[in-house]
Amino acid sequence: MSQFIDIISEKCPVCGKGHVFEKKGNPLLFRMPKMRKECKVCAHKFEKEPGFFYGAMYVSYGITILEMAPIFLLSRLFVDSYEATIAIIAIAAFLLSTFNFRLSRMIWIYMFDGNKRQVHN
C-alpha cells in the first residue's frame, strides 16, 4: 500500500521522500508538468537513458481508456447526441492530460525502480 501512496503523491521510488515532479502543470494554461532529473534527497536518477519514458505512453493510453469508458457510459445516460458525447470525452481527456502524464510516468518509474527501496531505521 505504501508504494501506491508514493505513486499518487509522486515520491521517489528509492527513498520515498523526494518529489519526482518540480511542477504539476496546468492544461488550461498549456503548461506541461516538469520532472526533476534526479531526487533531491537520495540523488536517484529518474530517466535512465534517452527515451526511457516512451513506454509510459502505453501506460497513459491504458489510464485514459479506464477514465474515458465510464465517462462515455455516464454521458450516454444524460446526453442523446453522439457529437456531444464525443465533445465531453475530448474535454475530459484534455483536462486530465497532465494528471495522466504524471501518473503514467510514476507507474513507469515504479515498474523499474520500485523494488530498490532503501530501508532507513
Stockholm file with secondary structure:
# STOCKHOLM 1.0

chainA/1-121         MSQFIDIISEKCPVCGKGHVFEKKGNPLLFRMPKMRKECKVCAHKFEKEPGFFYGAMYVSYGITILEMAPIFLLSRLFVDSYEATIAIIAIAAFLLSTFNFRLSRMIWIYMFDGNKRQVHN
#=GR chainA/1-121 SS CHHHHHHHTTBCTTTSCSBSEEECCBGGGTBCCEECSBCTTTCCBSCCSTTGGGGHHHHHHHHHHHHHHHHHHHHHHHCCCHHHHHHHHHHHHHHTHHHHHHHHHHHHHHHHHGGGCCCCC
#=GC SS_cons         CHHHHHHHTTBCTTTSCSBSEEECCBGGGTBCCEECSBCTTTCCBSCCSTTGGGGHHHHHHHHHHHHHHHHHHHHHHHCCCHHHHHHHHHHHHHHTHHHHHHHHHHHHHHHHHGGGCCCCC
//
